[in-house]
């Protein structure tokens, strides 16, 4: 993989540890809103007697908006920087969740899912682009993305657990209200962030299509690996509420299982910046895929809450190590002027899958059971480990598109 290429004439300000910490905190608040909604909304649907298929449809809506917004959002971030797109995201997430407070019915929850999911995806593109451009070398790129990736991991612990506790103690409306306040905190954390200098557009850049990025074999392999690992997150998010409901677990217990996954993912991401200089992206991703396949083979055999928490935490360690390596690889194989577009393309691809997969999971769960879903996805991840190993950097630099 090529070194990060300096394509701007104006110096890029160094992102201080304090500034990075503020970005991580803002990421946590916004992502926790969506994560809490992804647990609370399906649980409400199940308690009202809706089927697993209906829950799958509801979950798919969290990704649907991102499919259509990801590429335009990436290009918008390339043109407008960081704060402007993030401000729109804060507004959309807070309003979307607030609608569920006023009208906690399934059609409104569907609209809330569209708004919070889209806002979180667009915000992630802006944050990742800003941090990626701020890195001074490849080692710092891995380290900074490891720190940034702590945000979603910790948010996936805070959001579901807080929502579960509020649901058990005060009902769904108070839970939705608490979640609606979180995006507002995001703006308080990030509003002082310094914008980076714009990148001069190259002649003919506007006519290029995002699918040109797939001309690179490395990019194709990265998208395949990313899709397989994203499917693992989707199936886990879908199955835990369904299994927990079938086994009579409380909302707090279900939130704790999802929280165990997120807390473990956070822990491994806290450690990764400390050893980032020694890590090789393709090695970490390959090992994670093999470990995930093994865990998916045994997860359906877990029948108690504590056993599910243990397996969920191990899965969190495995999958939690992947995103910083994926993001580091992505920024190294794409030109700087198209980082936002590449991030948008990646998000569009994985969320197109996230729209379809929960519906497929819902249908499969009703027909063959959740165990077969786990084993099928696990087998696919095991086979895909070969593509992950082939992400090893070539001897010659990757050409810019």
Protein Blocks (a to p, Z undefined) as FASTA:
>chain_A
ZZdddfbfbdcddddfklmmmmmmmmmmmmmmmmmmmmmmmmmmmmnopafklmmmmmmm
mmmmmmmmmmmmmmmmmmnommlmmmmmmmmmmmmmmmmmmmccfklmmmmmmmmmmmmm
mmmmmmmmmmmmmpmbfklmmmmmmmmmmmmmmmmmmmmmmmmmmmmmnojklmmmmmmm
mmmmmmmmmmmpccdddddddehklmpcfklmmmpmklmmmmmmmmmmmmmmmmmmmmmm
mmmmmnopafklmmmmmmmmmmmmmmmmmmmmmmmmmpcfklmmmmmmmmmmmmmmmmmm
pcbfklmmmmmmmmmmmmmmmmmmmmmmmmmmpcfklmmmmmmmmmmmmmmmmmmmmmmm
mmmmmmnopklmmmmmmmmmmmmmmmmmmmpccfbdcddZZ
